Amino acid sequence: MTDEFRAALARTDLPVELRHKLRAVQNVLDGDDQATLQSFSLINDEPYAVISFGDVDAADLVVYLMHGIDTRLDVLPGWADAGQRVCADVIRSCVARGEPRRIATIVWFGWDSGTHTSALATKHATVGAAQLAIDIDRVALRNPHAQIALVTYSYSSTLLGELFALNIAEHVRIAFSIASAGVTHAASTALADAIAQGRLTLYATEGANDSIAPLGRLGAHPVDPRDIRGVIGYDCDGGEAPGVDGGIVIGIPVDGHASQTSIDEHGSKHPGYYDERAQGYLTLVARLADAAIAVR
């Protein structure tokens, strides 16, 4: 726990909404003895936190999970669950192949991803990219052995593009673009060049009935990463997928644009991109295991 977080918890003048967000962070930390608060800040009464699962300093693979717009710490529990599952499932997948590896995941709530209005521009993605690059540099300094992977979703895939457009992604070797809000033309060129030069492996996917992701590409970042030269596309509409414990399973399709699975008022489930049964999620785990095993 950081000094900044302790100080925030100790305040007696916290608004109810802010206290709720801090409690969400504390509950995640209390619920997993391998959860670590890597950093915390409070800016204009909006809290930002970076939480890791597993030993970042000893990991063979460090995976960053990135959220999209309008995402604050009050929804941290769902993302923390995804981070824990990705960590555990990649470990299981490596063990099933007879190649055990040490994995850590980082749920990165360290940026202001903006709103539906600002999402058509790149400002929040550009600032977020600069902040993330600093964080990645710190991890790479602490653990130069580790492979670093970025798993981006929705508007954070725009951030991924900005990392490469700004030439501040030297430590990123593998990345995923899920339901992208698009990247700029300059970012598209930078990503394609990095792939061609062997500096980056980039995977991309999007559900057929995701009506939200294409709207993000109507603004200043119109390029769908799936259309970039050298990008490896994968399916998430249901069908065969690599099983976590080996073999082939039938993964379910994602329903809509949500990252996490939801239940509507009729009790029906709508699988999100991080649903553990989803074809795209199972493929993500398998490709991350590939990256981990490649580390020597």
N, C-alpha and C positions, 0 to 999 in steps of 0.2 A: 504494500500500500504506500502511495507517495505522500509526501508532506502536504502537497496541494489538496489531495483528496481528504486527508485527515482534517485539514483546516476547513474545508467546505462542509464536512459532516458536523463539525463542532459549532457552526454558525447557528444562532438562534433566530435569525431573521429570514430564513429561507422560505420563499414562496412554496405553496403546496406542490405545484407541478415540478419545481426543481428538486424538492426533497424526494418526490416519487422517482425521478430519474437517478438520483444518487443511490436510493435504496435498490434500484434495479442493478446497478453496478455492484453494490455490496452483496446482494443475493447471489449473483453469479460467482463472485470470489469465494463466498462461503460454501457454495454448492459443489466446488471442485477443487481439491487440494493441489491440482496442477495448474490452476488458473492463476495468472499473475497480472497485476495492473502495471503495464509497462510505462504508461504515462497518463496524466490527467491535467486538464486545464479548464478554467472557468472564464469565459469571455462574454461580457455583457449578460451575465446570469444564464448563459447557455453552456452546459457542461460537455466536454469532449473527452473520450477515453479510448485507450488502446489496450486490449486485453489479449493475452496469449494463453494457449493451452499446450502443455508439453514444454520441454527444455529448449528454448530458443538458442542458447549458447552451445548446445551439444548436438543439435539436430543436423541430419543429413539434408533434409528438405524443410524449408520454412515457407508456409503458404499463407499469403495475405488474402482475407476475404473482405471484399469491398461492397458497400451498399450504394443505393441510388438516391434520388432526390427525396426531400421531405422525410428524412429518416433521422430520428433523434434517439436518445438513450432510453426512452420509455419502451422501445421495441427491442432493446438489447437481448432479452431472454431468448427470443426466437433465433436471432443471429448467433448467440452464444451456443445454442443447441446445435446449429449447423456447423459451427467451428469445432465443437467437441466431436461430432459425428465424422466430419471430414478427417480429423486427426486419427481417430480410432479406426476408421474404415481403410484409410491408406496404410496404416500399420498392418491391419489384418490382411490386406491384399498383398503386401510385400512378404509377409510370413507365409501365406498360402503358396507363393511362388518359390519358397525356400531361400528368400533373400531378405532377411529382417533388416529394417532400417529405422532410424530415429526420426520422428516427425514432430513438427510443431506447427500450430496454426495461430494466426494473429487476426483477431476480429478488429478491424481498423475503423473506429468511430472518431477518428482524429481530424475530421474535416467538416466544413459546412457545405453540404451538397446542394443547397439552394432549394428552389421551389419549382412548380410547374411553369411559372412565368420566366424564371431565370434559366431554366433548363435548355431553352433554345439558343442560348449564348454559350460561350466557353469560359467565362470569367471564373466561375466556381471550380470548374475542372482544372483550369490552369493553376490557380492558387493551390488547390488540393494536390496537384502533381508535384509542385515545389515542396509542399509539406511532407508528402509521402517519400520523396527522394531523400530528404534529410533522415527520415526514420529508417529507410532501407540502408542508407550508408552506415548508420549506427549499428544495425544488425550485422552487416557485412564486416564491419571492423571487429565486432565481438566474436563473430564466427565466420571467418573467411572460407572455411571448408564447405559451408552450406550452399546448396542450390536454392535460389529464391524464385518462387512462383507467385504470380498475381492472378487471382480469380475475380474478375470484374463483372458487375451486373448493372444493366441499364445505364444510367448516366456515368457511373464510375468507369465504364469502358471508354467514355469520352476522355476521362482523366488518363487512362492508359495511353490513348493516342497522344495526349499532350506531353506525357513523360518522354516519349520518343521524339516528338517534334522539337522539344526543347533540348534534346540530347542529354538527358539526366537520368537515363535508365540503364547505366552501365552494368549493374549487378543483376538485372532481370533477364533470365534466360528462357523462361517458359511463362506463357500467359493464356488466359481464357477470357473470351468475350461472350457474355451470356445476355441475350435479349438487349442488344446494344441500342443506345440512343444515338449512335453514330460518332464518327470522328471527322476531323477537318481534312481537306484535301492535302494539306501539308503533313498532317499526321499519317494519312494513308501512305504517302510516299515514304515517310521515315520508317514506318512499320514494314513496308515491302522491302526496303533496302536492308533493314536489320535481318529480315528473314533470309533474303538472298545471300547475305554475307555470313550466314550461319550463326548470328548472334542471338537469334530469337526463334522459338517455336511458338506459334500462335494458333490456338483452337477457337472456333466460334460456333455458336448455335442460337436458334430462336424457334419458339413454338409456332406452328402454323396458325393457331387461333389467338396469337398474341397481337392484339390490336393497338397496344400502347407503345411498344418499342418503335414502330415506324413513325409515330408522331414526333418522337424526339429527333428524327432525322430530317425534319422539315425546316430546321433552323440553320445555324452556322456550322454545323457538323453533319453534313448530309450523307457521308459515305458509310455504307453498311460494311463492317469488318469482314463479313463473309465473302465480299466481292474483292477483297484485297489479294493481290498476287501472292501466292505461297501460303495463304491461310488454310488450315485444315478444318473443314466443316464436319460437324457430327450431329446426329439426329436426337431429337427430344420429343418426338410425337408418338412414341410407343413402338416397341419392337425389341429385337435382340440387343442385348447389352452384356458387357463383361460382368460376371458375378463377383462380388467382393471376395468370396472364398474360393474363386476359381470356377472355370466352366462358363457356360452361357446361360443367361436368364432372360425372361421377357420383362422388360421395363415398361412402366405405365407412361402415358403421355402427360405433359404439363397442360394445365388448363388456365389460360390467360397469361397475365404478366407478373403475378406475384412471386416473390422469392420464396416465401414460406407457404405451406399448405394451410388452407382456411376451410372453415365449415360454415355454410350459409344458414339462413333461418329455417330451412327445411331439413337440416341435418345432413345435407350432401357435402362430400369432401371435394375440394378443388385443389389438386396437387400443384404445388409450386415448384420452381426450378431446383430447390434444395430438398425436395421430398426424397427420402431414402430409397423409395421404390421406383423413382423416375428414371427413365432410360438415360436422360442427359446427365443426371447426378451419378449414376453408376459408371457412365463413360468418363466423367470427370475424375472420379476416384481412380479408375484404371490408368488414365493418362498421368495422373500425379504419381501413382506407384511406379510407372515407367521412369519418370524423372528421378524419383528417389533412388531407384535401383541403378540408374546410370551414374550416380555419385560414387566415386571410389576413394 
